[in-house]
Amino acid sequence: MKEKLTIVKVGGAVVEDELQLSQLLRDFSAIEGRKVLVHGGGRKATKMAERLGIETQMVNGRRITDSDMLEVVTMVYGGLVNKNLVARLQANGINALGLTGADANAIRSHKRPPVVLSPSVAAESHCVPHSNLQVGEQTIDYGFVGDVDAADGQMLSRLIEAGITPVMAPLTHDGEGHILNTNADTIASETAKALADLYDVTLIFSFEKKGVLSNPEDDDSVIPVITRTLFNQYKADGTISGGMLPKIENALNAVDAGVSKVIITLATAIDGKHGTIIE
């Protein structure tokens, strides 16, 4: 029987909220057995960029990462947020180690190619047209954004078996000397998939809501279970939209890859008993 491993992903909004973050770190520290923490930090990156006079550009909730923004997210994700979480976990009795994807070749990725957008999405995103596209089409270059190729589960397991709790920042590398900004939900999903052969993995996406809501205005309208079939239905009828779409897609991909349990829940309810279960 595989040993249990819990992976908790904490979003940037929670990182910004001291009360929620303190509670989450206490709850995370109390989880029995092996564990991994994955974090975001987008709001802190946006604030830091503003202080430095660097414009933040977003498309469908995704950050455009030019060379200046890459420096900001590397400093904020790999430094400020990551090391503060590590220090606070040490204070909670957890021997934590902060990692980006470049550290020990934990997660390798490739630079995302430019994406052609539909006219409706392009209009909302205020993108600059590309000369080679058909009339009505526009393209967006996300810059130094990485799409994951592989996570090294064997290396991470060696740390875990040594009693170390990895704290993963949303940064990867391409093997050619470049850091790449990578979505934190993707980091959590890929880490869970890489460790699923070695452990009985529970993946928890924690954020500021009680789960996936059928009505965004009603915090109690939690959808208890989402399968891929239901997800496609909810996506088609607009029940689920925006940034929740890639989160659930990452969760479903983790389930397909052998992750035992995936839950989307409130940051102060990471005991595995609440929220939306992804099957």
N, C-alpha and C positions, 0 to 999 in steps of 0.2 A: 504494500500500500504506500502511495506517495505521501510525503510529508506536506502539510498544508502551508501555503504561502499566500499572504494577503498583499495586494498592490492597491494603494490608495492614490488617486490623482486629486490634487486640490487646485481649484481654479484661481485666476488672478483676482477676482472680486473678493474671495475669501482671504487671500493673502493681504488685501488692503484693509480688512475688517479685523481689528485687534481682538475683539471678543470672540468672534467665530474662529479665528485662527488659533487662539490660545486653547479653546475647547477642543478643536480638532487635534492639535498636537498632544494634548493630554489623552484623548481617546485613542489616537494612533499608538501612543506609547503603551497603552494598556492592552492592545491587541496581543493575544498570545501567539507564540511561534514566530516563524520567519516573516519578514515584511519588507516592502519597498515603498518609498514615497516618491511621487512624481508631482512636479509643481509647474504652474504657469507663472504669470507676472506681467501680463500685458498692460495693465493699468499703470503699474509703476514705470514701465518702459515708456509709455505715452507721456507721463508726467516728467520723466527725466529728459526726454526729447524736447519737450516744450521749454524746459529750463535752459537747454543748450541751443535753442533756436532752430531746432530741426523739425520740419513738418512731418506729421504722421498721416499716411495715406492708407485707407482700408478699402478692400473690395470684398463684399459678401462676408464681412467679419474677418477677413484675412489681411495681415499686415504686409504692405509692400516694403521690402527690405533692401534699400540701396546701401551703398558702402557706409554712409554716415549712420543710417539706422542699424546696420549690422554691428557697428561699434557700440551703440547704445544697448541693444538687446544682449550682446555678449557681456557687457559690464553688469547690466541689471539682472539677467537670468543666471549667468554663470558665477557672478560675484555677489551682489547685494542680496538678492532673494535667497539664493542657494545657501550661502554661508550663514545667513541669519537663521534659516531653518535648521541647518546642521547644529549650530551653537545651541539653539533652543531645545533640540532633541537631546543633545548631550546633557542639558540641565534636567531633562526628564528621564535620565538614566538609559538612554538609547545611544549606543556607539555608532553614530552615523558618519557616512562618508559622502561628500558631495561630488557628483560626476556630471560632466557633459558627455555627449556622444563621442567626443574626441578622446576622452580619458580612457586609457586601456582599450581603445578601439571598441568602445561599448556599443555605439550605434553608427553605422555608416549609411550615408544617403547620397543622392545625386541632386544636382540643381534642377529645380522644376523648370520645364520649358515654358515659353510664352503660351498663354491660353487664349483661344478665340472665344469671345463672348457673344451671346445672342444680342440682337439690337435692344431688347427691353432691359436686359441686365447691364449692358454697356451704357445705356442712357442713365440708369440709376447710379452707375459708378463713375461717370464723368471721365471715361478713359479717352486717351488720344488715339485716333484711328491709325492703323498700320497700312502703308501704301499698297501692300500685296493682297489685301483682303477684298472680298466682294462688297458691293454697295450694301450698307446697313450693318455690316459686321465690324467689330472692333476687337482689338487684342490687348492683353495686359501682360506685362513682364513683371513677375513677382520679385525679381531680383535674387538676392541670396537666400532663397527659401529652399529647404531640402525635403525631398520625398524619400522615405526610408527604404533602403535596400535590405539591410540585415542588422539584427541586434544580436550581441554575443551572450547567449544565455549561459554558456559554460563558464565564461569569465565572471559573470554576475553571481553565479551559484557558488563559485569559490569564495567570493567575498561574503556571501550570505552564510555559508557553512563555517566561516571563520568568526561568525558572530557580529558581522558588520551589516548595518542597514543602509543600502544605497539610497541616496536622495538625488533623483534625476532631474536635471535642468532641461528645458526644451531647446537644446542646441545639439546639432549633429556635425559630422564632418564628411568630406567627400573622398578622403584618402589622398588628396593632392594638395593638402595644406590649407584648405578653406573651411572655415566654420560656416554652418548654414542654420538659419532660423527654422525650427520645425515645430509644428503644432503640438501642444502638450498632450492633448487627447491621443494623438497618434503615437507619441512617445510611450504613453501608458499602455496602449493597445499592443504595440510592437514588443515592448518589454514583457508583457504578459504572455504573448504568443511564444516568445523565445524561451520562456521558463516553463511553459505548459508541459513539455516533455519530461521535465525533471521534478515538478511539484504539482500538487493539487491546488490550482490557482483560483483565487477569488479576486476579481478586479472590481474596484469601487470607484466610480466617478462621482466626486463630491463637489457640490456647488451651492448656490444660494437658494435653491428651490427644493421642495420635498421630493421631487422626482420629475418625470416627464409629465407635463400638464396637458389635459385636453382643452382647457380654457386658460390662457395665460393670465387672465384677470382673476382667476380663482385658485389660490394657493393650495386648496384642498382637492382639486380635480386631478389627482394623481392617477395616471394609467398604470395599473398594477403589473401587467405583463405585456411585453412587445416581442413578437416574433418577426421574422423577415416579411412574411405575408402581411401581417398587420402594419408593419412599418411602411410597406409600399402603398397600402390603402390610406394610411394617415398622411403620407407625403402627397398622394394624388389629390386628396380632398382638402389639403391645407391645414389639417389639424396640427401637423408638425411641420415646422419651417425654419428658415434662418440657421443660426448657429447650432441648433439642436440636431439638424440633419447629419453633419459630419460626426458629431458625438455618437449618435446611435449607429451610424455606419461603422465607426471604429469598434463599437461594442459588439456588433453583429459579426464583424470580421474576427474578433477575438474568440467568440463562441465557436465559429466555424473552424478555428485553428486548434480547438481542444481546451480552451479555458473553461473551467468547470462552472463558474458562476460570475455573472456580470450584473452589477447594480448601479443605477443612477439615483443619487439620493442627496439629502441635505448634509451640509458639511458637519453639522452637529449630530448626525445620526449614522455614523459609519460602522455600526455594529452588525450590519448585514441583515437586519430585521425590518428595514423600512425602505421605501422608495419604489422605483420601477425596476423589475427584473427583466433582463434581456435574454431571450432564449433563441 
